[in-house]
């Protein structure tokens, strides 16, 4: 990769990554201008190193924008995805009536609203919404199927593993609401400017990775938990073994965002 970058003879390299691998590529790129975050271990050889502060209550897109202010300006651009006509045609058969999407899983356990609470929420969705689609990767299929079975509701469809990245985004775009964890589907919704309700369990929006859609709702526990947030990325189990940051969020809070 270093060889490929050097052969391109770039004038400037802007590195939004904060880890050593990309820092080495930047340092050895041969570019005249090397811009990145001070947190990168190779920042000492950057031409320009910018502070990356998780406590500054900035969104990550604004922190990234700070890297190119000297080239462009301070005005953010929202992330965008561009599903093709084929992607939209593939999911058109699912866009029947008024529907919502639910992406119930996450790579990290402590970022994931519990399955039994998703079941409670799905059961309480008004009949006005003719279809409820469960979204996820093929690895999420079993969890989604268990939720579908537990609801015993013929309005619920398990699409986990059936749609690719852009097809999922195309379906989310026209949903009345998309329910997600602090995980990839939240960012899909943001990139489509799709309505989204984001549930934050162990993490907090103040880290700078919250939803960006015009219609965005953030739901968190109302309890004052001294252990929250317990980390930037979450854990495979609750460090305190109670997981109150998730279990104290009631389904009524999710329903309220439909209104």
TISELO-291573 format. One record per residue (C-alpha): residue number from 1; x, y negated, z. Coordinates in nm, 4 decimals, always signed. Layout:
<sites>
(site NUM, (X, Y, Z))
...
</sites>
This chain:
<sites>
(site 1, (+0.0000, +0.0000, +0.0000))
(site 2, (+0.2881, -0.2380, +0.0788))
(site 3, (+0.4334, -0.1680, -0.2664))
(site 4, (+0.0990, -0.2293, -0.4376))
(site 5, (+0.0516, -0.5622, -0.2566))
(site 6, (+0.4076, -0.6780, -0.3242))
(site 7, (+0.3751, -0.5987, -0.6953))
(site 8, (+0.0670, -0.8226, -0.7170))
(site 9, (+0.2854, -1.1205, -0.6160))
(site 10, (+0.0066, -1.2918, -0.4233))
(site 11, (+0.0471, -1.6562, -0.3230))
(site 12, (-0.1505, -1.6025, -0.0011))
(site 13, (-0.2532, -1.3093, +0.2155))
(site 14, (-0.5403, -1.3599, +0.4609))
(site 15, (-0.5543, -1.0771, +0.7127))
(site 16, (-0.8717, -1.0550, +0.9237))
(site 17, (-0.7534, -0.7316, +1.0845))
(site 18, (-0.5986, -0.7404, +1.4297))
(site 19, (-0.3994, -0.4182, +1.4282))
(site 20, (-0.0406, -0.3321, +1.3375))
(site 21, (-0.1050, -0.1423, +1.0133))
(site 22, (-0.2441, -0.4414, +0.8240))
(site 23, (+0.0027, -0.6712, +1.0005))
(site 24, (+0.2947, -0.4764, +0.8529))
(site 25, (+0.1388, -0.4923, +0.5048))
(site 26, (+0.0966, -0.8683, +0.5448))
(site 27, (+0.4491, -0.9197, +0.6783))
(site 28, (+0.6073, -0.7289, +0.3910))
(site 29, (+0.3699, -0.8579, +0.1216))
(site 30, (+0.6129, -1.1132, -0.0222))
(site 31, (+0.3341, -1.3728, -0.0185))
(site 32, (+0.4335, -1.7322, +0.0438))
(site 33, (+0.1428, -1.7865, +0.2863))
(site 34, (+0.0592, -1.5208, +0.5427))
(site 35, (-0.2458, -1.6025, +0.7559))
(site 36, (-0.3901, -1.3907, +1.0348))
(site 37, (-0.4908, -1.3720, +1.3984))
(site 38, (-0.2475, -1.4156, +1.6846))
(site 39, (-0.3646, -1.0828, +1.8288))
(site 40, (-0.1993, -0.8978, +1.5425))
(site 41, (+0.1337, -0.7448, +1.6593))
(site 42, (+0.2982, -0.8848, +1.3439))
(site 43, (+0.1653, -1.2371, +1.3929))
(site 44, (+0.5162, -1.3642, +1.4741))
(site 45, (+0.6024, -1.3480, +1.1020))
(site 46, (+0.2762, -1.5031, +0.9791))
(site 47, (+0.2928, -1.8482, +0.8249))
(site 48, (-0.0232, -1.9405, +1.0135))
(site 49, (-0.1597, -1.7543, +1.3182))
(site 50, (-0.5080, -1.8350, +1.4489))
(site 51, (-0.6493, -1.7652, +1.7941))
(site 52, (-0.9103, -1.4860, +1.8096))
(site 53, (-1.1053, -1.5386, +2.1311))
(site 54, (-1.3876, -1.3002, +2.2229))
(site 55, (-1.4841, -1.5301, +2.5100))
(site 56, (-1.5409, -1.8354, +2.2890))
(site 57, (-1.8998, -1.7247, +2.2086))
(site 58, (-1.8375, -1.7531, +1.8366))
(site 59, (-1.9699, -1.5059, +1.5850))
(site 60, (-1.7052, -1.2958, +1.4129))
(site 61, (-1.7841, -1.4569, +1.0767))
(site 62, (-1.6954, -1.7950, +1.2309))
(site 63, (-1.3716, -1.6572, +1.3734))
(site 64, (-1.2898, -1.5183, +1.0295))
(site 65, (-1.3794, -1.8515, +0.8712))
(site 66, (-1.1165, -2.0193, +1.0893))
(site 67, (-0.8520, -1.8274, +0.8932))
(site 68, (-0.9413, -2.0050, +0.5691))
(site 69, (-1.0433, -2.3502, +0.6949))
(site 70, (-0.7235, -2.4981, +0.5535))
(site 71, (-0.8071, -2.3498, +0.2120))
(site 72, (-1.1838, -2.4016, +0.2007))
(site 73, (-1.3717, -2.5649, +0.4890))
(site 74, (-1.5396, -2.4878, +0.8215))
(site 75, (-1.8759, -2.3858, +0.6737))
(site 76, (-1.9634, -2.0200, +0.7194))
(site 77, (-2.0957, -1.7930, +0.4494))
(site 78, (-2.3289, -1.5160, +0.5584))
(site 79, (-2.2400, -1.1577, +0.4627))
(site 80, (-2.4301, -1.0185, +0.1651))
(site 81, (-2.4906, -0.6801, +0.0085))
(site 82, (-2.6082, -0.6285, -0.3484))
(site 83, (-2.8047, -0.3049, -0.3985))
(site 84, (-2.8544, -0.2264, -0.7661))
(site 85, (-3.1867, -0.1964, -0.9468))
(site 86, (-3.1355, +0.1800, -0.9280))
(site 87, (-3.1015, +0.1572, -0.5485))
(site 88, (-3.4259, -0.0384, -0.5227))
(site 89, (-3.6031, +0.1976, -0.7641))
(site 90, (-3.4947, +0.4975, -0.5542))
(site 91, (-3.6622, +0.3642, -0.2403))
(site 92, (-3.9679, +0.2088, -0.4103))
(site 93, (-4.1675, +0.5268, -0.3416))
(site 94, (-4.1248, +0.4642, +0.0329))
(site 95, (-4.2478, +0.1049, +0.0205))
(site 96, (-4.6106, +0.1962, +0.0673))
(site 97, (-4.8185, -0.0249, +0.2920))
(site 98, (-4.6682, -0.2066, +0.5878))
(site 99, (-4.3707, -0.0186, +0.7266))
(site 100, (-4.0917, -0.0491, +0.9812))
(site 101, (-3.7491, +0.1141, +0.9925))
(site 102, (-3.5783, +0.2569, +1.2988))
(site 103, (-3.2082, +0.3443, +1.3076))
(site 104, (-3.1908, +0.5176, +1.6470))
(site 105, (-2.8290, +0.6351, +1.6642))
(site 106, (-2.4776, +0.5003, +1.7133))
(site 107, (-2.1286, +0.6453, +1.7100))
(site 108, (-2.0997, +0.5411, +2.0751))
(site 109, (-2.3367, +0.6855, +2.3340))
(site 110, (-2.3485, +0.3696, +2.5461))
(site 111, (-2.4552, +0.1627, +2.2448))
(site 112, (-2.7460, +0.3927, +2.1721))
(site 113, (-3.0976, +0.3346, +2.3019))
(site 114, (-3.2037, +0.6750, +2.4443))
(site 115, (-3.3973, +0.9097, +2.2165))
(site 116, (-3.6817, +0.9585, +2.4653))
(site 117, (-3.7307, +0.5810, +2.4775))
(site 118, (-3.7371, +0.5618, +2.0997))
(site 119, (-4.0098, +0.8246, +2.1140))
(site 120, (-4.2088, +0.6137, +2.3601))
(site 121, (-4.1720, +0.3082, +2.1373))
(site 122, (-4.2655, +0.4864, +1.8139))
(site 123, (-4.5766, +0.6322, +1.9792))
(site 124, (-4.6884, +0.2825, +2.0758))
(site 125, (-4.6484, +0.1208, +1.7316))
(site 126, (-4.9932, -0.0004, +1.6189))
(site 127, (-5.1721, +0.1947, +1.3454))
(site 128, (-5.1507, -0.1144, +1.1244))
(site 129, (-4.7997, -0.0006, +1.0355))
(site 130, (-4.8662, +0.2861, +0.8011))
(site 131, (-4.5146, +0.4290, +0.7960))
(site 132, (-4.2179, +0.4445, +1.0317))
(site 133, (-3.8901, +0.5477, +0.8711))
(site 134, (-3.6042, +0.6906, +1.0751))
(site 135, (-3.2715, +0.6040, +0.9131))
(site 136, (-2.9207, +0.7370, +0.9614))
(site 137, (-2.6418, +0.9432, +0.8148))
(site 138, (-2.6621, +1.3192, +0.7637))
(site 139, (-2.4982, +1.3603, +1.1064))
(site 140, (-2.7980, +1.1796, +1.2584))
(site 141, (-3.0557, +1.4066, +1.0998))
(site 142, (-3.1082, +1.6316, +1.4023))
(site 143, (-3.1545, +1.3417, +1.6446))
(site 144, (-3.4010, +1.1739, +1.4094))
(site 145, (-3.5867, +1.5014, +1.3620))
(site 146, (-3.6166, +1.5498, +1.7389))
(site 147, (-3.7654, +1.2012, +1.7676))
(site 148, (-4.0072, +1.2693, +1.4832))
(site 149, (-4.1151, +1.6015, +1.6372))
(site 150, (-4.1638, +1.4464, +1.9808))
(site 151, (-4.3880, +1.1712, +1.8467))
(site 152, (-4.6172, +1.4262, +1.6769))
(site 153, (-4.7074, +1.1423, +1.4424))
(site 154, (-4.7606, +1.1924, +1.0688))
(site 155, (-4.6672, +0.8273, +1.0081))
(site 156, (-4.3055, +0.9023, +1.1038))
(site 157, (-4.0613, +1.0111, +0.8319))
(site 158, (-3.7062, +1.1303, +0.8849))
(site 159, (-3.4883, +0.9877, +0.6053))
(site 160, (-3.1547, +1.0449, +0.7789))
(site 161, (-2.9051, +1.1779, +0.5280))
(site 162, (-3.1406, +1.1239, +0.2336))
(site 163, (-3.0413, +0.7664, +0.1468))
(site 164, (-2.6999, +0.6266, +0.0752))
(site 165, (-2.5577, +0.3042, +0.2157))
(site 166, (-2.7150, +0.0657, -0.0381))
(site 167, (-3.0438, +0.2561, -0.0629))
(site 168, (-3.0889, +0.2191, +0.3123))
(site 169, (-3.0202, -0.1542, +0.2798))
(site 170, (-3.2732, -0.1816, -0.0035))
(site 171, (-3.5400, -0.0134, +0.2095))
(site 172, (-3.4633, -0.2302, +0.5127))
(site 173, (-3.4960, -0.5490, +0.3081))
(site 174, (-3.8750, -0.5271, +0.2764))
(site 175, (-3.9561, -0.3741, +0.6145))
(site 176, (-4.1740, -0.5739, +0.8499))
(site 177, (-3.9086, -0.5079, +1.1124))
(site 178, (-3.5909, -0.3024, +1.1438))
(site 179, (-3.5068, -0.1642, +1.4876))
(site 180, (-3.1377, -0.0965, +1.5423))
(site 181, (-2.8676, -0.0582, +1.8045))
(site 182, (-2.5489, -0.2652, +1.8136))
(site 183, (-2.4216, -0.0592, +1.5218))
(site 184, (-2.3772, -0.0499, +1.1440))
(site 185, (-2.7505, -0.0725, +1.0528))
(site 186, (-2.7655, -0.4078, +1.2336))
(site 187, (-2.5009, -0.5401, +0.9960))
(site 188, (-2.6845, -0.3893, +0.6976))
(site 189, (-2.9919, -0.5872, +0.8005))
(site 190, (-2.7851, -0.9050, +0.8366))
(site 191, (-2.6318, -0.8591, +0.4922))
(site 192, (-2.9812, -0.8242, +0.3401))
(site 193, (-3.1290, -1.1039, +0.5532))
(site 194, (-3.3841, -0.8431, +0.6610))
(site 195, (-3.5878, -0.8890, +0.9815))
(site 196, (-3.4124, -0.7114, +1.2644))
(site 197, (-3.4570, -0.6316, +1.6314))
(site 198, (-3.1183, -0.5428, +1.7779))
(site 199, (-3.0957, -0.3571, +2.1076))
(site 200, (-2.7792, -0.4210, +2.3063))
(site 201, (-2.7107, -0.1677, +2.5789))
(site 202, (-2.3524, -0.1611, +2.7087))
(site 203, (-2.2284, -0.4383, +2.4773))
(site 204, (-2.3391, -0.8015, +2.4550))
(site 205, (-2.4054, -1.0406, +2.1623))
(site 206, (-2.1611, -1.2868, +2.3183))
(site 207, (-1.8782, -1.0726, +2.1782))
(site 208, (-1.9706, -1.2251, +1.8426))
(site 209, (-2.1149, -0.9310, +1.6519))
(site 210, (-2.4874, -0.9999, +1.6822))
(site 211, (-2.7487, -1.0069, +1.4024))
(site 212, (-2.7436, -1.2905, +1.1487))
(site 213, (-3.0783, -1.2530, +0.9709))
(site 214, (-3.3119, -1.5515, +0.9702))
(site 215, (-3.5586, -1.3384, +1.1642))
(site 216, (-3.3500, -1.1816, +1.4403))
(site 217, (-3.4491, -1.0645, +1.7861))
(site 218, (-3.1975, -0.9488, +2.0474))
(site 219, (-3.3188, -0.7239, +2.3290))
(site 220, (-3.1176, -0.6585, +2.6433))
(site 221, (-3.1834, -0.5300, +2.9928))
(site 222, (-3.3356, -0.7914, +3.2224))
(site 223, (-3.1497, -0.6454, +3.5182))
(site 224, (-2.8353, -0.8196, +3.6372))
(site 225, (-2.5814, -0.5415, +3.5990))
(site 226, (-2.2308, -0.6156, +3.7235))
(site 227, (-2.0955, -0.3330, +3.5068))
(site 228, (-2.2210, -0.4856, +3.1813))
(site 229, (-2.0517, -0.5207, +2.9414))
(site 230, (-1.8336, -0.2224, +3.0164))
(site 231, (-1.6313, -0.2525, +2.6966))
(site 232, (-1.6119, -0.3959, +2.3468))
(site 233, (-1.6980, -0.0765, +2.1593))
(site 234, (-1.8867, +0.1380, +2.4066))
(site 235, (-1.8148, +0.4812, +2.5537))
(site 236, (-1.9170, +0.8406, +2.4995))
(site 237, (-2.0769, +0.8372, +2.8459))
(site 238, (-2.1811, +0.5719, +3.0955))
(site 239, (-1.8782, +0.5016, +3.3213))
(site 240, (-2.1180, +0.4412, +3.6126))
(site 241, (-2.3268, +0.7495, +3.5271))
(site 242, (-2.6596, +0.5625, +3.5460))
(site 243, (-2.6865, +0.3980, +3.1994))
(site 244, (-2.9202, +0.1324, +3.3364))
(site 245, (-2.8236, -0.1085, +3.0585))
(site 246, (-3.0385, +0.1105, +2.8319))
(site 247, (-3.2887, +0.2861, +3.0549))
(site 248, (-3.4202, -0.0418, +3.2003))
(site 249, (-3.5215, -0.1744, +2.8555))
(site 250, (-3.8940, -0.1063, +2.8168))
(site 251, (-4.0651, -0.0278, +2.4872))
(site 252, (-4.2962, -0.3278, +2.5359))
(site 253, (-3.9957, -0.5521, +2.4694))
(site 254, (-3.9490, -0.3838, +2.1321))
(site 255, (-4.3182, -0.4109, +2.0468))
(site 256, (-4.3162, -0.7819, +2.1203))
(site 257, (-4.0848, -0.8479, +1.8249))
(site 258, (-4.3515, -0.7163, +1.5851))
(site 259, (-4.5565, -1.0195, +1.6797))
</sites>
